[in-house]
Amino acid sequence: MTAHAYVERSSSRAIAETFCGDPIVSFLYSRVREDAGWLYRALTSARLTQLLGALRFDLRPANAARMRQRYARHLGIDFSECLEAPEALDTARKVFERKIRYWECRPMEADSSAVVSPADARLLVGSLERGSRLFLKEKFFDYDELLGADQPRWRRCFRGGDYAVLRLTPDKYHYNHVPVSGVVREIYEIDGVFQSCHPAVVVAQATPHSKNRRTVTIVETDVPDGTQVGLVAMIEIVALMIGSVVQCYSRERYENPQPVRTGMHLERGAPKSLFRPGSSTVVLLFEPGRIRFCEDLVTNLWRGDVPSRYHAVADRPLVETDVRVRSTIAWPVRGAAT
């Protein structure tokens, strides 16, 4: 497979990404899919996803300390950020579902109008408006399918708007945080398969993010103490070996977690949900003309000096930026209608 790199936001350096699962992905999404469709469907099913996840993440290793050292060395996991003592993280699942002292190591812009990243992730920004410089063909998702065929109201609201695609790799902190402050107008689940979120799969498959099982949360921000950027859709998409997204909103750190419900007021930057281990994706949708993405994210998108497997889905460079949860990714468009 071709090389893939992303831009480290803090330094603007291009960083080569190593995919430990390349051979598996190549096998599953080429030969298996083409030669044995029944096996491909089985491998991306809910039952096998849960089984693979249990085998990979729940078996206790003979030497947990050595496991943590390997993760720190090969995946770059910083155990000093963890809320729990390292010795308590004695299975792969506990490592991937770790809590961190985000209030210390993931600072947030004090200005309440800033839209923040919902995850530690590699981010691409784009637009659904054909006249925008950020417009991309619908390769990452089919717009109508993404929000659900039975959701005409929300499809009307976000049509022609902007979006951000955030890819979580296995080493990442897997709690999702709230990107904006506002009131939940609706939260619903859409059934689907459990395909990998690997870049090669996005390139090879037709709109994979809108085919996986996902949870859609619609937040109204034009409310008292809201971020004032209109409606925002947060779509949490599961992947291979991730059976579910656990909704566990906590207003204060990780205390008193509760399911996200319609009518609940969510605070920007607070923990909202937890992905089960593996790789996964979050997509944010914004109404037309309500936000502008940070300029560095847009500049990085078109860098021709950074190799990216996503080049295959566009007629120009298409490069991810590595962002940290609660860091600013967008600002409101001043004077936009509310």
Contacts in CASP RR format, 6 or more apart in sequence:
PFRMAT RR
TARGET T0000
AUTHOR 0000-0000-0000
METHOD contacts of the structure
MODEL  1
MTAHAYVERSSSRAIAETFCGDPIVSFLYSRVREDAGWLYRALTSARLTQ
LLGALRFDLRPANAARMRQRYARHLGIDFSECLEAPEALDTARKVFERKI
RYWECRPMEADSSAVVSPADARLLVGSLERGSRLFLKEKFFDYDELLGAD
QPRWRRCFRGGDYAVLRLTPDKYHYNHVPVSGVVREIYEIDGVFQSCHPA
VVVAQATPHSKNRRTVTIVETDVPDGTQVGLVAMIEIVALMIGSVVQCYS
RERYENPQPVRTGMHLERGAPKSLFRPGSSTVVLLFEPGRIRFCEDLVTN
LWRGDVPSRYHAVADRPLVETDVRVRSTIAWPVRGAAT
1 19 0 8 1.000
1 22 0 8 1.000
1 26 0 8 1.000
1 200 0 8 1.000
1 309 0 8 1.000
2 307 0 8 1.000
2 309 0 8 1.000
3 16 0 8 1.000
3 307 0 8 1.000
4 16 0 8 1.000
4 17 0 8 1.000
4 19 0 8 1.000
4 199 0 8 1.000
4 307 0 8 1.000
4 308 0 8 1.000
4 309 0 8 1.000
5 14 0 8 1.000
5 15 0 8 1.000
5 16 0 8 1.000
5 17 0 8 1.000
5 306 0 8 1.000
5 307 0 8 1.000
5 308 0 8 1.000
5 319 0 8 1.000
6 14 0 8 1.000
6 15 0 8 1.000
6 17 0 8 1.000
6 122 0 8 1.000
6 306 0 8 1.000
6 308 0 8 1.000
6 319 0 8 1.000
6 320 0 8 1.000
6 321 0 8 1.000
6 322 0 8 1.000
7 13 0 8 1.000
7 14 0 8 1.000
7 15 0 8 1.000
7 300 0 8 1.000
7 303 0 8 1.000
7 306 0 8 1.000
7 319 0 8 1.000
7 320 0 8 1.000
7 321 0 8 1.000
7 322 0 8 1.000
8 14 0 8 1.000
8 15 0 8 1.000
8 322 0 8 1.000
9 296 0 8 1.000
9 300 0 8 1.000
9 321 0 8 1.000
9 322 0 8 1.000
9 323 0 8 1.000
9 324 0 8 1.000
9 327 0 8 1.000
12 296 0 8 1.000
12 300 0 8 1.000
14 303 0 8 1.000
14 305 0 8 1.000
14 306 0 8 1.000
15 322 0 8 1.000
17 169 0 8 1.000
19 25 0 8 1.000
19 198 0 8 1.000
19 200 0 8 1.000
20 170 0 8 1.000
21 198 0 8 1.000
22 200 0 8 1.000
25 196 0 8 1.000
25 198 0 8 1.000
25 200 0 8 1.000
25 201 0 8 1.000
26 200 0 8 1.000
28 40 0 8 1.000
28 43 0 8 1.000
28 196 0 8 1.000
29 40 0 8 1.000
29 196 0 8 1.000
29 200 0 8 1.000
29 201 0 8 1.000
29 204 0 8 1.000
29 205 0 8 1.000
30 204 0 8 1.000
32 39 0 8 1.000
32 40 0 8 1.000
32 43 0 8 1.000
33 40 0 8 1.000
41 193 0 8 1.000
42 48 0 8 1.000
44 193 0 8 1.000
44 194 0 8 1.000
44 195 0 8 1.000
44 240 0 8 1.000
45 193 0 8 1.000
45 194 0 8 1.000
46 194 0 8 1.000
46 213 0 8 1.000
46 243 0 8 1.000
49 194 0 8 1.000
49 240 0 8 1.000
49 241 0 8 1.000
49 242 0 8 1.000
49 243 0 8 1.000
50 243 0 8 1.000
52 240 0 8 1.000
52 241 0 8 1.000
53 241 0 8 1.000
53 242 0 8 1.000
53 243 0 8 1.000
53 276 0 8 1.000
53 277 0 8 1.000
53 278 0 8 1.000
56 92 0 8 1.000
56 241 0 8 1.000
56 277 0 8 1.000
57 91 0 8 1.000
57 92 0 8 1.000
57 93 0 8 1.000
57 96 0 8 1.000
57 241 0 8 1.000
57 277 0 8 1.000
57 278 0 8 1.000
58 91 0 8 1.000
58 92 0 8 1.000
58 93 0 8 1.000
59 91 0 8 1.000
59 92 0 8 1.000
60 90 0 8 1.000
60 91 0 8 1.000
61 67 0 8 1.000
61 90 0 8 1.000
61 91 0 8 1.000
61 92 0 8 1.000
64 87 0 8 1.000
64 89 0 8 1.000
64 90 0 8 1.000
64 91 0 8 1.000
65 87 0 8 1.000
67 90 0 8 1.000
67 92 0 8 1.000
67 95 0 8 1.000
68 77 0 8 1.000
68 79 0 8 1.000
68 86 0 8 1.000
68 89 0 8 1.000
68 95 0 8 1.000
71 77 0 8 1.000
71 95 0 8 1.000
71 171 0 8 1.000
72 78 0 8 1.000
72 79 0 8 1.000
75 170 0 8 1.000
75 171 0 8 1.000
76 171 0 8 1.000
77 95 0 8 1.000
77 171 0 8 1.000
79 86 0 8 1.000
79 89 0 8 1.000
81 100 0 8 1.000
81 101 0 8 1.000
81 105 0 8 1.000
81 173 0 8 1.000
82 89 0 8 1.000
82 98 0 8 1.000
82 99 0 8 1.000
82 100 0 8 1.000
82 101 0 8 1.000
83 98 0 8 1.000
83 99 0 8 1.000
83 100 0 8 1.000
83 101 0 8 1.000
83 254 0 8 1.000
84 98 0 8 1.000
84 99 0 8 1.000
88 94 0 8 1.000
89 95 0 8 1.000
89 98 0 8 1.000
92 277 0 8 1.000
93 277 0 8 1.000
96 170 0 8 1.000
96 174 0 8 1.000
96 277 0 8 1.000
96 278 0 8 1.000
97 174 0 8 1.000
97 274 0 8 1.000
97 276 0 8 1.000
97 277 0 8 1.000
98 173 0 8 1.000
98 174 0 8 1.000
99 175 0 8 1.000
99 254 0 8 1.000
100 106 0 8 1.000
100 173 0 8 1.000
100 175 0 8 1.000
102 173 0 8 1.000
102 175 0 8 1.000
102 177 0 8 1.000
102 271 0 8 1.000
102 325 0 8 1.000
102 326 0 8 1.000
103 253 0 8 1.000
106 120 0 8 1.000
106 324 0 8 1.000
106 325 0 8 1.000
106 326 0 8 1.000
106 327 0 8 1.000
107 326 0 8 1.000
108 114 0 8 1.000
108 116 0 8 1.000
108 268 0 8 1.000
108 269 0 8 1.000
108 326 0 8 1.000
108 327 0 8 1.000
109 116 0 8 1.000
109 327 0 8 1.000
109 328 0 8 1.000
112 181 0 8 1.000
112 225 0 8 1.000
112 226 0 8 1.000
112 227 0 8 1.000
112 268 0 8 1.000
113 227 0 8 1.000
113 228 0 8 1.000
113 229 0 8 1.000
113 331 0 8 1.000
113 332 0 8 1.000
114 227 0 8 1.000
114 268 0 8 1.000
114 328 0 8 1.000
114 330 0 8 1.000
114 331 0 8 1.000
115 179 0 8 1.000
115 180 0 8 1.000
115 227 0 8 1.000
115 229 0 8 1.000
115 232 0 8 1.000
115 291 0 8 1.000
115 328 0 8 1.000
115 329 0 8 1.000
115 330 0 8 1.000
115 331 0 8 1.000
115 332 0 8 1.000
116 177 0 8 1.000
116 179 0 8 1.000
116 180 0 8 1.000
116 268 0 8 1.000
116 269 0 8 1.000
116 325 0 8 1.000
116 326 0 8 1.000
116 327 0 8 1.000
116 328 0 8 1.000
116 329 0 8 1.000
117 123 0 8 1.000
117 166 0 8 1.000
117 177 0 8 1.000
117 179 0 8 1.000
117 323 0 8 1.000
117 324 0 8 1.000
117 325 0 8 1.000
117 326 0 8 1.000
117 327 0 8 1.000
117 328 0 8 1.000
117 329 0 8 1.000
118 166 0 8 1.000
118 176 0 8 1.000
118 177 0 8 1.000
118 178 0 8 1.000
118 179 0 8 1.000
118 234 0 8 1.000
118 272 0 8 1.000
118 282 0 8 1.000
118 284 0 8 1.000
118 325 0 8 1.000
119 166 0 8 1.000
119 168 0 8 1.000
119 172 0 8 1.000
119 173 0 8 1.000
119 175 0 8 1.000
119 176 0 8 1.000
119 177 0 8 1.000
119 282 0 8 1.000
119 325 0 8 1.000
120 168 0 8 1.000
120 172 0 8 1.000
120 173 0 8 1.000
120 323 0 8 1.000
120 324 0 8 1.000
120 325 0 8 1.000
121 166 0 8 1.000
121 167 0 8 1.000
121 168 0 8 1.000
121 169 0 8 1.000
121 172 0 8 1.000
121 282 0 8 1.000
121 322 0 8 1.000
121 323 0 8 1.000
121 325 0 8 1.000
122 166 0 8 1.000
122 167 0 8 1.000
122 169 0 8 1.000
122 320 0 8 1.000
122 321 0 8 1.000
122 322 0 8 1.000
122 323 0 8 1.000
123 164 0 8 1.000
123 165 0 8 1.000
123 166 0 8 1.000
123 167 0 8 1.000
123 297 0 8 1.000
123 320 0 8 1.000
123 321 0 8 1.000
123 322 0 8 1.000
123 323 0 8 1.000
123 329 0 8 1.000
124 140 0 8 1.000
124 164 0 8 1.000
124 165 0 8 1.000
124 167 0 8 1.000
124 301 0 8 1.000
124 310 0 8 1.000
124 318 0 8 1.000
124 320 0 8 1.000
125 134 0 8 1.000
125 162 0 8 1.000
125 163 0 8 1.000
125 164 0 8 1.000
125 165 0 8 1.000
125 293 0 8 1.000
125 297 0 8 1.000
125 298 0 8 1.000
125 301 0 8 1.000
125 329 0 8 1.000
126 132 0 8 1.000
126 134 0 8 1.000
126 135 0 8 1.000
126 136 0 8 1.000
126 162 0 8 1.000
126 163 0 8 1.000
126 164 0 8 1.000
126 165 0 8 1.000
126 293 0 8 1.000
126 301 0 8 1.000
127 133 0 8 1.000
127 134 0 8 1.000
127 135 0 8 1.000
127 136 0 8 1.000
127 160 0 8 1.000
127 161 0 8 1.000
127 162 0 8 1.000
127 163 0 8 1.000
128 135 0 8 1.000
128 143 0 8 1.000
128 158 0 8 1.000
128 159 0 8 1.000
128 160 0 8 1.000
128 161 0 8 1.000
128 162 0 8 1.000
128 163 0 8 1.000
129 135 0 8 1.000
129 160 0 8 1.000
129 161 0 8 1.000
129 162 0 8 1.000
129 288 0 8 1.000
132 162 0 8 1.000
134 162 0 8 1.000
134 293 0 8 1.000
134 298 0 8 1.000
134 301 0 8 1.000
136 313 0 8 1.000
136 314 0 8 1.000
136 318 0 8 1.000
137 313 0 8 1.000
137 314 0 8 1.000
138 207 0 8 1.000
139 202 0 8 1.000
139 203 0 8 1.000
139 207 0 8 1.000
139 313 0 8 1.000
139 314 0 8 1.000
140 165 0 8 1.000
140 202 0 8 1.000
140 207 0 8 1.000
140 209 0 8 1.000
140 283 0 8 1.000
140 313 0 8 1.000
141 207 0 8 1.000
141 208 0 8 1.000
141 209 0 8 1.000
141 210 0 8 1.000
141 283 0 8 1.000
142 206 0 8 1.000
142 207 0 8 1.000
142 210 0 8 1.000
143 155 0 8 1.000
143 158 0 8 1.000
143 159 0 8 1.000
143 210 0 8 1.000
144 155 0 8 1.000
145 207 0 8 1.000
145 210 0 8 1.000
145 211 0 8 1.000
146 207 0 8 1.000
146 209 0 8 1.000
146 210 0 8 1.000
146 214 0 8 1.000
146 235 0 8 1.000
146 283 0 8 1.000
147 154 0 8 1.000
147 155 0 8 1.000
147 158 0 8 1.000
147 216 0 8 1.000
147 233 0 8 1.000
147 235 0 8 1.000
147 285 0 8 1.000
148 155 0 8 1.000
148 190 0 8 1.000
148 216 0 8 1.000
151 188 0 8 1.000
151 216 0 8 1.000
154 186 0 8 1.000
154 216 0 8 1.000
154 218 0 8 1.000
154 231 0 8 1.000
154 233 0 8 1.000
157 231 0 8 1.000
157 287 0 8 1.000
158 231 0 8 1.000
158 233 0 8 1.000
158 285 0 8 1.000
158 286 0 8 1.000
158 287 0 8 1.000
159 288 0 8 1.000
160 288 0 8 1.000
161 285 0 8 1.000
161 286 0 8 1.000
161 287 0 8 1.000
161 288 0 8 1.000
161 289 0 8 1.000
162 285 0 8 1.000
162 286 0 8 1.000
162 288 0 8 1.000
162 289 0 8 1.000
162 290 0 8 1.000
162 291 0 8 1.000
162 293 0 8 1.000
162 330 0 8 1.000
163 283 0 8 1.000
163 284 0 8 1.000
163 285 0 8 1.000
163 286 0 8 1.000
164 283 0 8 1.000
164 284 0 8 1.000
164 293 0 8 1.000
164 329 0 8 1.000
164 330 0 8 1.000
165 209 0 8 1.000
165 281 0 8 1.000
165 282 0 8 1.000
165 283 0 8 1.000
166 281 0 8 1.000
166 282 0 8 1.000
166 283 0 8 1.000
166 284 0 8 1.000
166 323 0 8 1.000
167 197 0 8 1.000
167 199 0 8 1.000
167 279 0 8 1.000
167 281 0 8 1.000
167 320 0 8 1.000
168 174 0 8 1.000
168 197 0 8 1.000
168 275 0 8 1.000
168 278 0 8 1.000
168 279 0 8 1.000
168 280 0 8 1.000
168 281 0 8 1.000
168 282 0 8 1.000
169 279 0 8 1.000
170 277 0 8 1.000
170 278 0 8 1.000
170 279 0 8 1.000
173 325 0 8 1.000
174 274 0 8 1.000
174 275 0 8 1.000
174 276 0 8 1.000
174 277 0 8 1.000
174 278 0 8 1.000
174 280 0 8 1.000
175 271 0 8 1.000
175 272 0 8 1.000
175 273 0 8 1.000
175 274 0 8 1.000
175 275 0 8 1.000
175 325 0 8 1.000
176 234 0 8 1.000
176 236 0 8 1.000
176 245 0 8 1.000
176 271 0 8 1.000
176 272 0 8 1.000
176 273 0 8 1.000
176 274 0 8 1.000
176 275 0 8 1.000
176 282 0 8 1.000
176 325 0 8 1.000
177 269 0 8 1.000
177 270 0 8 1.000
177 271 0 8 1.000
177 272 0 8 1.000
177 325 0 8 1.000
177 326 0 8 1.000
178 219 0 8 1.000
178 234 0 8 1.000
178 249 0 8 1.000
178 266 0 8 1.000
178 267 0 8 1.000
178 268 0 8 1.000
178 269 0 8 1.000
178 270 0 8 1.000
178 271 0 8 1.000
178 272 0 8 1.000
179 232 0 8 1.000
179 234 0 8 1.000
179 268 0 8 1.000
179 269 0 8 1.000
179 284 0 8 1.000
179 329 0 8 1.000
180 219 0 8 1.000
180 221 0 8 1.000
180 226 0 8 1.000
180 227 0 8 1.000
180 229 0 8 1.000
180 232 0 8 1.000
180 266 0 8 1.000
180 268 0 8 1.000
181 221 0 8 1.000
181 225 0 8 1.000
181 226 0 8 1.000
181 227 0 8 1.000
181 265 0 8 1.000
181 266 0 8 1.000
181 267 0 8 1.000
181 268 0 8 1.000
182 219 0 8 1.000
182 220 0 8 1.000
182 221 0 8 1.000
182 223 0 8 1.000
182 225 0 8 1.000
182 226 0 8 1.000
182 227 0 8 1.000
182 265 0 8 1.000
182 266 0 8 1.000
183 219 0 8 1.000
183 220 0 8 1.000
183 223 0 8 1.000
183 263 0 8 1.000
183 264 0 8 1.000
183 265 0 8 1.000
183 266 0 8 1.000
184 217 0 8 1.000
184 218 0 8 1.000
184 219 0 8 1.000
184 220 0 8 1.000
184 260 0 8 1.000
184 261 0 8 1.000
184 262 0 8 1.000
184 263 0 8 1.000
184 264 0 8 1.000
184 265 0 8 1.000
184 266 0 8 1.000
185 218 0 8 1.000
185 219 0 8 1.000
185 220 0 8 1.000
185 231 0 8 1.000
185 262 0 8 1.000
185 263 0 8 1.000
186 216 0 8 1.000
186 217 0 8 1.000
186 218 0 8 1.000
186 262 0 8 1.000
187 215 0 8 1.000
187 216 0 8 1.000
187 217 0 8 1.000
187 218 0 8 1.000
187 247 0 8 1.000
187 260 0 8 1.000
187 261 0 8 1.000
187 262 0 8 1.000
188 215 0 8 1.000
188 216 0 8 1.000
189 213 0 8 1.000
189 214 0 8 1.000
189 215 0 8 1.000
189 216 0 8 1.000
190 213 0 8 1.000
190 214 0 8 1.000
190 215 0 8 1.000
190 216 0 8 1.000
191 213 0 8 1.000
192 211 0 8 1.000
192 212 0 8 1.000
192 213 0 8 1.000
192 214 0 8 1.000
193 211 0 8 1.000
193 212 0 8 1.000
193 213 0 8 1.000
194 212 0 8 1.000
194 213 0 8 1.000
194 238 0 8 1.000
194 239 0 8 1.000
194 240 0 8 1.000
194 241 0 8 1.000
194 242 0 8 1.000
194 243 0 8 1.000
195 201 0 8 1.000
195 205 0 8 1.000
195 208 0 8 1.000
195 211 0 8 1.000
195 212 0 8 1.000
195 239 0 8 1.000
195 240 0 8 1.000
196 239 0 8 1.000
196 240 0 8 1.000
196 279 0 8 1.000
197 208 0 8 1.000
197 209 0 8 1.000
197 212 0 8 1.000
197 237 0 8 1.000
197 239 0 8 1.000
197 240 0 8 1.000
197 279 0 8 1.000
197 280 0 8 1.000
197 281 0 8 1.000
198 279 0 8 1.000
199 308 0 8 1.000
199 309 0 8 1.000
199 310 0 8 1.000
200 309 0 8 1.000
201 208 0 8 1.000
202 208 0 8 1.000
202 209 0 8 1.000
202 310 0 8 1.000
202 313 0 8 1.000
203 309 0 8 1.000
203 310 0 8 1.000
203 312 0 8 1.000
203 313 0 8 1.000
205 211 0 8 1.000
209 237 0 8 1.000
209 281 0 8 1.000
209 283 0 8 1.000
212 237 0 8 1.000
212 238 0 8 1.000
212 239 0 8 1.000
212 281 0 8 1.000
213 237 0 8 1.000
213 238 0 8 1.000
213 243 0 8 1.000
214 235 0 8 1.000
214 236 0 8 1.000
214 237 0 8 1.000
214 238 0 8 1.000
214 245 0 8 1.000
215 235 0 8 1.000
215 236 0 8 1.000
215 245 0 8 1.000
215 247 0 8 1.000
215 273 0 8 1.000
216 233 0 8 1.000
216 234 0 8 1.000
216 235 0 8 1.000
217 233 0 8 1.000
217 234 0 8 1.000
217 235 0 8 1.000
217 236 0 8 1.000
217 260 0 8 1.000
217 272 0 8 1.000
218 231 0 8 1.000
218 232 0 8 1.000
218 233 0 8 1.000
219 231 0 8 1.000
219 232 0 8 1.000
219 233 0 8 1.000
219 234 0 8 1.000
219 266 0 8 1.000
220 230 0 8 1.000
220 231 0 8 1.000
221 227 0 8 1.000
221 228 0 8 1.000
221 229 0 8 1.000
221 230 0 8 1.000
221 231 0 8 1.000
221 232 0 8 1.000
222 228 0 8 1.000
222 229 0 8 1.000
222 230 0 8 1.000
222 338 0 8 1.000
223 265 0 8 1.000
225 265 0 8 1.000
226 268 0 8 1.000
227 268 0 8 1.000
227 332 0 8 1.000
228 332 0 8 1.000
228 338 0 8 1.000
229 286 0 8 1.000
229 287 0 8 1.000
229 290 0 8 1.000
229 291 0 8 1.000
229 330 0 8 1.000
229 332 0 8 1.000
230 286 0 8 1.000
230 287 0 8 1.000
230 290 0 8 1.000
230 338 0 8 1.000
231 286 0 8 1.000
231 287 0 8 1.000
232 284 0 8 1.000
232 285 0 8 1.000
232 286 0 8 1.000
233 283 0 8 1.000
233 284 0 8 1.000
233 285 0 8 1.000
234 272 0 8 1.000
234 282 0 8 1.000
234 283 0 8 1.000
234 284 0 8 1.000
235 282 0 8 1.000
235 283 0 8 1.000
235 284 0 8 1.000
235 285 0 8 1.000
236 245 0 8 1.000
236 273 0 8 1.000
236 275 0 8 1.000
236 280 0 8 1.000
236 282 0 8 1.000
237 280 0 8 1.000
237 281 0 8 1.000
237 282 0 8 1.000
237 283 0 8 1.000
238 244 0 8 1.000
238 245 0 8 1.000
238 275 0 8 1.000
238 276 0 8 1.000
238 280 0 8 1.000
239 278 0 8 1.000
239 279 0 8 1.000
239 280 0 8 1.000
239 281 0 8 1.000
240 278 0 8 1.000
240 279 0 8 1.000
241 276 0 8 1.000
241 277 0 8 1.000
241 278 0 8 1.000
242 275 0 8 1.000
242 276 0 8 1.000
242 277 0 8 1.000
242 278 0 8 1.000
242 279 0 8 1.000
242 280 0 8 1.000
243 276 0 8 1.000
244 276 0 8 1.000
245 273 0 8 1.000
245 274 0 8 1.000
245 275 0 8 1.000
245 276 0 8 1.000
245 280 0 8 1.000
246 273 0 8 1.000
246 274 0 8 1.000
246 276 0 8 1.000
247 259 0 8 1.000
247 260 0 8 1.000
247 272 0 8 1.000
247 273 0 8 1.000
248 257 0 8 1.000
248 258 0 8 1.000
248 259 0 8 1.000
248 271 0 8 1.000
248 272 0 8 1.000
248 273 0 8 1.000
248 274 0 8 1.000
249 257 0 8 1.000
249 258 0 8 1.000
249 259 0 8 1.000
249 260 0 8 1.000
249 264 0 8 1.000
249 266 0 8 1.000
249 270 0 8 1.000
249 271 0 8 1.000
249 272 0 8 1.000
249 273 0 8 1.000
250 256 0 8 1.000
250 257 0 8 1.000
250 258 0 8 1.000
250 270 0 8 1.000
250 271 0 8 1.000
251 267 0 8 1.000
251 270 0 8 1.000
252 270 0 8 1.000
253 271 0 8 1.000
254 271 0 8 1.000
257 271 0 8 1.000
260 266 0 8 1.000
260 272 0 8 1.000
260 273 0 8 1.000
266 272 0 8 1.000
269 325 0 8 1.000
269 326 0 8 1.000
286 330 0 8 1.000
289 333 0 8 1.000
289 336 0 8 1.000
290 332 0 8 1.000
290 333 0 8 1.000
290 336 0 8 1.000
291 330 0 8 1.000
291 331 0 8 1.000
291 332 0 8 1.000
291 333 0 8 1.000
292 330 0 8 1.000
292 331 0 8 1.000
292 332 0 8 1.000
292 333 0 8 1.000
293 329 0 8 1.000
293 330 0 8 1.000
294 328 0 8 1.000
294 329 0 8 1.000
294 330 0 8 1.000
294 331 0 8 1.000
296 321 0 8 1.000
297 321 0 8 1.000
297 323 0 8 1.000
297 329 0 8 1.000
300 306 0 8 1.000
300 319 0 8 1.000
300 320 0 8 1.000
300 321 0 8 1.000
301 317 0 8 1.000
301 318 0 8 1.000
301 319 0 8 1.000
301 321 0 8 1.000
302 316 0 8 1.000
302 317 0 8 1.000
302 318 0 8 1.000
302 319 0 8 1.000
303 317 0 8 1.000
303 319 0 8 1.000
304 317 0 8 1.000
304 319 0 8 1.000
306 317 0 8 1.000
306 319 0 8 1.000
308 317 0 8 1.000
308 318 0 8 1.000
308 319 0 8 1.000
308 320 0 8 1.000
310 318 0 8 1.000
310 319 0 8 1.000
310 320 0 8 1.000
311 317 0 8 1.000
311 318 0 8 1.000
323 329 0 8 1.000
END
